[in-house]
Amino acid sequence: MLAATMPVSTQLWANDQPVDPKLRQLLTDAINSSESFDDRFHAEVWLLDMSNRLKRFVKDEETRLSMLKHIHLEATRSELQPELVLALIEVESHFDSYAISKSGAQGMMQIMPFWLDEIGRPEDNLIDMKTNLRMGCTILKYYMDMEKNDLHKALARYNGSRGSKVYSNKVLKALQYHWYQS
């Protein structure tokens, strides 16, 4: 449905690489699908544990739980560890849904606005948590697959810092110290 309305674009990504049509299609598909926790007990245990960890960034409990449900949903849908997504968000925006970078990246996962045009959904809002998480997780999974699950390389692609481990080390440090279940 959206494929017919998607623009044929030569817009370049942050690292001057042409936008990959496969990634564009994955983002389009991701926007149109939805899943949730399979097991209620697992959900409750995970949400309680992660809510306690997230408290230092997000004070309101209701907001924390809503955020965590959406993070778990999109990470799981994309076959990513939810804890990895939490670590990435910590580094990217400190869980600020309204964050905007100097380069114009928006939301918790810092998505570049050109993606909305690339997938034929310019009316979508990257500040919207659901949209931001769905697109961010889809992009990260694409890079994980591209880099054969090499976290350093995938995270560097996500951040536009290929060839450097500075960003990926920050994310992996946050993952190790704040989000992995002990």
C-alpha positions as CSV (number, residue, x, y, z in Angstrom):
1,M,0.0,0.0,0.0
2,L,2.7,2.5,1.0
3,A,5.2,1.2,-1.5
4,A,3.3,2.7,-4.3
5,T,3.4,6.2,-2.7
6,M,7.0,6.0,-1.5
7,P,9.2,8.6,-3.2
8,V,12.1,7.5,-5.2
9,S,14.8,9.5,-3.4
10,T,18.5,10.0,-3.7
11,Q,18.6,11.7,-0.3
12,L,21.8,10.8,1.5
13,W,22.0,9.5,5.1
14,A,24.1,11.3,7.7
15,N,27.3,9.4,6.6
16,D,26.7,10.3,2.9
17,Q,25.5,6.8,2.0
18,P,22.4,6.5,-0.2
19,V,19.3,5.3,1.6
20,D,19.1,1.5,1.2
21,P,15.7,0.5,-0.3
22,K,15.6,-2.6,1.9
23,L,15.9,-0.5,5.0
24,R,13.2,1.9,3.7
25,Q,10.9,-1.1,3.2
26,L,11.6,-2.5,6.7
27,L,10.7,0.8,8.2
28,T,7.5,0.9,6.2
29,D,6.6,-2.6,7.3
30,A,7.5,-1.8,10.9
31,I,5.2,1.2,11.0
32,N,2.3,-1.1,9.9
33,S,2.8,-4.0,12.4
34,S,2.2,-4.5,16.1
35,E,2.9,-7.1,18.8
36,S,3.0,-7.3,22.6
37,F,4.3,-9.3,25.6
38,D,3.6,-13.0,25.2
39,D,3.8,-13.9,28.9
40,R,2.1,-11.7,31.6
41,F,4.4,-12.9,34.4
42,H,7.5,-12.1,32.3
43,A,6.0,-8.7,31.6
44,E,5.4,-7.9,35.2
45,V,8.8,-9.0,36.4
46,W,10.6,-7.2,33.6
47,L,8.5,-4.0,33.9
48,L,9.0,-3.8,37.7
49,D,12.8,-4.4,37.5
50,M,13.3,-1.9,34.6
51,S,10.9,0.6,36.2
52,N,13.2,0.8,39.2
53,R,16.2,1.3,37.0
54,L,14.5,3.9,34.9
55,K,13.3,5.9,37.9
56,R,16.5,8.1,37.9
57,F,15.6,9.3,34.4
58,V,11.8,9.3,34.5
59,K,10.2,10.2,37.8
60,D,6.5,9.6,37.0
61,E,5.7,5.9,37.5
62,E,2.9,5.9,34.9
63,T,5.1,7.5,32.3
64,R,7.9,5.0,33.1
65,L,5.6,2.0,32.7
66,S,4.1,3.2,29.5
67,M,7.6,4.0,28.1
68,L,8.9,0.5,29.1
69,K,5.9,-1.3,27.6
70,H,6.6,0.5,24.3
71,I,10.3,-0.1,24.4
72,H,9.8,-3.8,25.1
73,L,7.2,-4.1,22.4
74,E,9.3,-2.5,19.7
75,A,12.6,-4.2,20.7
76,T,11.0,-7.6,20.8
77,R,9.2,-7.0,17.5
78,S,12.6,-6.1,15.9
79,E,14.3,-9.1,17.6
80,L,16.5,-6.9,19.7
81,Q,17.2,-7.1,23.4
82,P,15.0,-4.5,25.2
83,E,17.9,-3.8,27.5
84,L,20.1,-2.8,24.5
85,V,17.4,-0.4,23.3
86,L,17.3,1.1,26.8
87,A,21.0,1.6,26.8
88,L,20.9,3.2,23.4
89,I,18.1,5.6,24.5
90,E,20.1,6.4,27.7
91,V,23.0,7.5,25.6
92,E,21.0,9.2,22.8
93,S,18.5,11.2,24.7
94,H,18.4,10.3,28.4
95,F,14.8,9.2,27.8
96,D,13.7,12.7,26.6
97,S,11.0,12.2,24.0
98,Y,11.4,15.8,23.0
99,A,15.1,15.7,22.4
100,I,16.4,17.3,19.2
101,S,20.1,17.0,18.3
102,K,22.3,19.6,16.6
103,S,22.0,17.6,13.4
104,G,18.1,17.5,13.7
105,A,17.7,14.0,14.9
106,Q,14.5,13.7,17.0
107,G,13.0,11.8,20.0
108,M,14.3,9.2,22.3
109,M,16.2,7.2,19.7
110,Q,17.3,10.3,17.8
111,I,15.8,9.5,14.3
112,M,16.7,11.8,11.4
113,P,13.5,13.4,9.9
114,F,14.4,12.5,6.3
115,W,13.2,8.9,7.1
116,L,9.6,10.1,7.2
117,D,9.8,11.2,3.6
118,E,11.8,8.1,2.6
119,I,9.0,5.7,3.8
120,G,6.2,7.9,2.5
121,R,4.9,9.1,5.8
122,P,5.9,12.8,6.1
123,E,2.9,13.5,8.4
124,D,4.3,11.2,11.1
125,N,5.8,12.8,14.2
126,L,9.2,11.5,15.4
127,I,8.6,13.1,18.8
128,D,5.8,10.6,19.2
129,M,7.3,7.8,21.3
130,K,5.6,4.9,19.4
131,T,6.8,6.2,16.0
132,N,10.2,7.0,17.3
133,L,10.7,3.6,18.9
134,R,9.4,1.6,16.0
135,M,11.7,3.4,13.5
136,G,14.7,3.4,15.8
137,C,14.4,-0.3,16.6
138,T,13.9,-1.2,13.0
139,I,17.0,0.8,11.9
140,L,19.1,-0.7,14.7
141,K,18.0,-4.2,13.8
142,Y,18.8,-3.6,10.1
143,Y,22.3,-2.5,11.1
144,M,22.7,-5.5,13.4
145,D,21.9,-7.8,10.5
146,M,24.1,-5.9,8.2
147,E,27.1,-6.2,10.6
148,K,26.3,-9.8,11.5
149,N,25.5,-8.9,15.1
150,D,28.7,-7.0,15.7
151,L,27.4,-4.5,18.3
152,H,30.3,-2.1,17.9
153,K,29.8,-1.9,14.1
154,A,26.0,-1.8,14.2
155,L,26.0,0.9,16.9
156,A,28.5,3.0,15.0
157,R,26.3,2.8,11.8
158,Y,23.3,3.8,13.9
159,N,25.2,6.8,15.2
160,G,26.8,7.7,11.9
161,S,30.3,7.2,13.5
162,R,31.6,4.2,11.5
163,G,35.2,3.4,12.2
164,S,35.0,4.7,15.8
165,K,34.1,2.8,19.0
166,V,33.5,5.9,21.2
167,Y,29.7,5.8,20.8
168,S,29.4,2.1,20.9
169,N,31.5,1.9,24.0
170,K,29.1,4.4,25.7
171,V,26.1,2.3,24.8
172,L,27.7,-0.9,25.9
173,K,28.9,0.7,29.2
174,A,25.3,1.8,29.9
175,L,24.0,-1.6,29.0
176,Q,26.5,-3.3,31.3
177,Y,26.1,-1.0,34.3
178,H,22.4,0.0,34.1
179,W,20.3,-2.4,32.1
180,Y,21.5,-6.0,32.2
181,Q,19.6,-8.0,34.7
182,S,21.9,-9.3,37.5
